[in-house]
């Protein structure tokens, strides 16, 4: 199973979009290497995948200014932040 990432830089945040090739199993997380980003900005996660992959990515990027997940119906939703 392979997870591919695409990084899109914006002024105040970075979009980290992922695509899955095949079926992802929880044991595959050991080999998932999320891309490095500027943690002084926010991170918006985007892609179709299991909730536990999102949990893994939110945990990975938790030092960022904020972490949001993209919902095509309503846009980015902040799920974790270090700023008031």
PLY file of the C-alpha trace (Angstrom):
ply
format ascii 1.0
element vertex 84
property float x
property float y
property float z
element edge 83
property int vertex1
property int vertex2
end_header
0.00 0.00 0.00
1.30 3.39 -0.87
0.26 6.82 0.33
1.34 9.69 -1.90
1.35 13.29 -0.73
1.04 16.63 -2.49
1.96 19.84 -0.65
0.35 23.15 -1.60
1.74 26.28 0.05
-0.60 29.12 0.99
0.24 32.33 2.84
-1.06 31.27 6.28
-1.24 27.49 5.93
-0.04 24.47 4.01
-2.38 21.97 2.38
-1.18 18.38 2.70
-3.25 16.31 0.28
-2.93 12.54 0.18
-3.98 9.82 -2.24
-4.14 6.11 -1.49
-3.11 3.43 -3.94
-4.84 0.19 -2.99
-6.12 -0.78 0.43
-4.41 0.77 3.45
-4.09 -1.36 6.60
-3.25 0.04 10.05
0.09 -1.82 9.98
1.02 0.26 6.90
1.29 3.38 9.09
4.82 2.27 10.02
5.95 3.13 6.50
3.91 6.32 5.99
6.23 9.34 5.88
4.25 12.60 5.87
6.03 15.49 4.16
7.87 18.13 6.18
6.09 21.48 6.38
6.60 24.85 8.06
5.04 24.26 11.48
4.84 28.02 12.13
1.86 27.97 9.74
-1.30 25.89 9.90
-1.78 22.56 8.15
-4.93 21.57 6.26
-5.27 17.83 5.62
-7.12 16.71 2.52
-7.81 13.34 0.94
-10.02 10.28 1.07
-8.88 7.83 3.70
-9.78 6.06 6.93
-10.32 8.06 10.11
-7.30 6.40 11.75
-5.07 7.77 8.97
-6.40 11.24 9.74
-5.68 10.61 13.43
-2.12 9.62 12.55
-1.63 12.75 10.44
-3.20 15.10 13.02
-0.85 13.67 15.63
2.13 14.03 13.29
1.37 17.69 12.55
0.18 18.69 16.04
3.14 21.07 16.61
1.80 23.26 13.76
-0.02 26.52 14.48
-3.24 24.63 13.76
-4.39 21.45 12.05
-7.58 21.40 10.01
-9.29 18.77 7.90
-10.89 19.64 4.60
-14.56 18.83 4.11
-15.73 19.51 0.54
-19.17 20.51 1.82
-18.02 23.22 4.25
-14.29 23.81 3.76
-11.46 23.45 6.27
-12.43 22.66 9.87
-9.82 23.32 12.57
-9.54 20.26 14.82
-6.45 21.24 16.81
-4.79 24.56 17.56
-2.07 26.10 19.71
-3.44 29.63 19.40
-6.50 31.12 21.10
0 1
1 2
2 3
3 4
4 5
5 6
6 7
7 8
8 9
9 10
10 11
11 12
12 13
13 14
14 15
15 16
16 17
17 18
18 19
19 20
20 21
21 22
22 23
23 24
24 25
25 26
26 27
27 28
28 29
29 30
30 31
31 32
32 33
33 34
34 35
35 36
36 37
37 38
38 39
39 40
40 41
41 42
42 43
43 44
44 45
45 46
46 47
47 48
48 49
49 50
50 51
51 52
52 53
53 54
54 55
55 56
56 57
57 58
58 59
59 60
60 61
61 62
62 63
63 64
64 65
65 66
66 67
67 68
68 69
69 70
70 71
71 72
72 73
73 74
74 75
75 76
76 77
77 78
78 79
79 80
80 81
81 82
82 83
